[in-house]
Amino acid sequence: MQAANTVLIEEAEPATHTNAPPKVSARDVCVYYGDKQALFDVDLDIHAHQVTALIGPSGCGKSTFLRCLNRMNDTIDICRVEGRIVIDDEDIYARHVDVVHLRARVGMVFQKPNPFPKSIYDNVAYGPRIHGLASGKDELDDIVETSLRRAGLWDEVKDRAAEPGTGLSGGQQQRLCIARAIAVQPEVILMDEPCSALDPIATARIEELIDELREQFTIVIVTHSMQQAARVSQKTAFFHLGVLVEEGDTEQIFTTPKDDRTQAYITGRIG
Amino acid sequence: MSLSLILGTLSILTAIGFYMGRSRALVSADGDSHRLHSRPHYYGYYVAIWCGLPSIMFFGLWLAFEPNIVTSLLIDSLPAAQQQLGDAELGLLLNDIRNLARGDVTSREAGPELMAAAGYYNSLLQTSKLVLAAIAATLAVAGITFARTRIVPEMRARNFVEKVTMAALVVCSTIAILTTIGIVISLLFESIRFFQKVSPIDFLFGLEWSPQTALRKDQVGATGLFGAVPLLAGTMFISLIAMCVAAPVGLLAAIYMSEYASPRVRAWVKPALEILAGIPTVVYGFFAALTVAPFLRGTGADLGVDISSESALAAGAVMGIMIIPFVSSLSDDVIRAVPQSLREGSYGLGATQSETIKQVIIPAALPGIVGSLLLAVSRAIGETMIVVMAAGLAAKLTINPFEAVTTVTVQIVTLLVGDQEFDSAKTLAAFALGLMLFCVTLVLNVIALTVVNKYREQYD
């Protein structure tokens, strides 16, 4: 546990890197489901150690865009992605890229908590095991403990790590899923409405956690709740009808939006 | 007057009753259907039920009791000498009278007495039909009249109709349940008769099966040994071989269909596999006996292994092929029931498809897969035709798959085929074996269904 704390202290002051190259850079991204176009020429830069919130009304394409970033859309047969998405100078849709490696670098937390029907320990150890991140039992134990601690779940489950993950409460399950994602040591974590199935108290826990995690990871979060976007994110991107309408610093988006549609959405007139 | 004519008349009366009831209801409400408690057609059904139900029930009861009544009337009419005949001879005589009345061939000279009896029999039947028609029609008309007089706007016709409908549903489900109970009870009682002749201990734990009982005291080789162990062992052995074929093939096919196949391929492959389940088992039987068994024997001879032409291997392998669709179809369903979110969660961690299947999908679907395997086993245990044709008759206690073994079902068939006396231990043994088989498959099915249901609760 010493190690994790040191890391936290070292990165306690995350740089905003405004001049540094973006961690993720999307250009002219179009997505089609069959004949239907879901995203139109999205250009968006996502910076390291920041939380970027994607907001917009239902069906606006924000989740679709999120799922492009770890090529999760590949699992949908009729889905087609055009354009260029670069993570650390590497085009993730290039032919030689292995989605398995990509998804190890870009972790994901889903809308509904989806722990595997395994023990709490095995849920967290799943990723490290398949990627061979631990060379022995002790090292694996360390990874599991560190991940659970970082997800703020360790104290609640340390005595029952052998019990099934499905037996936890909804909020605990979602934190388990976050622990599971960070156990693989990704660079970017995608969160698809991670709090929509949770009660306000569990939501507050997760939001706190997101704020802590950005010290180590780059986080992209899709949310329906504008308050949540305002609370946890540094950058916000507003999608409407498959188009990226406006993006910028969260404060600017919520106080002085440039586009009328953004203004209308955040004041509750559309969506 | 033919029965179909009576039935047709009753149906027409019922239909008329429906329209009369409906119009009567409308008239009673001065043509304003909103004043009625129920929609007008419920009043129609109300009258139709009063018209049709009692008369058709009477019709059925009459037909059920008519033969007995007519026969006893016929016997009363016979000369006293013939009434004194024994049951068997009287039965023959009555049979002849009936045949003569129908114009069929008789076993004796048709004398004037016989002719008279046949004429009387025919006239009895005629009268019976007429009486039946008269009473049924009266009941129907009375039903219409009674029901019509009861129609007032406030009458709750819908509630009545719904109650009758529910009663009909209850009767239907009861018929299925009662039939099952009846079969089990008959098995039970015949088995008890068997166990009065042969001790249950010998039956359940005896290692020798040789059901030929001696007809004469000095007969050779007719020991009458009823040890069911070799049969049960044979059944289990063949089922095991079948599962060795069906479990891996069915499971892997299910994994392919549910996880890898594109929807178009799946739309073809799944029905194609299910065709296997549609092949009559007798076809599998001669396929096993005429194609697979000789092939195995020939291959064995080439390799220097002695394989009997009725081997457990041939029967088990073909049976395994037969139950592949049970395993694959059910497993495919349970694998597809695993939530997509689990797959995405695993992919999202950088797992490959095969890692996801092995470590997430299969463990999640395992209870359902086990359930499907158990259902397949109980299917294999009860399977008859393939083993009758391909597995052999000799009750041998062996674990050599190249030898012939026999199964419980095969022995039941051989015990009951041909001319049998139904009070010997030999024939009664079939019921005991049937009961045993029933118990084994029942337990397996209960376990399988419990396991499957437990799995369902987890995700719904």
Interface residues (C-beta under 8 A of the other chain):
Chain A: N70 M72 T75 D77 V100 H101 L102 R103 A104 R105 G107 M108 V109 F110 K112 N114 P115 F116 P117 K118 Y126 G127 I130 H131 T166 C177 R180 A181 V184 L190
Chain B: S262 P263 P339 S341 L342 R343 E344 G345 S346 Y347 G348 L349 G350 A351 T352 E355 Q359 V360 P363 A364 Q458
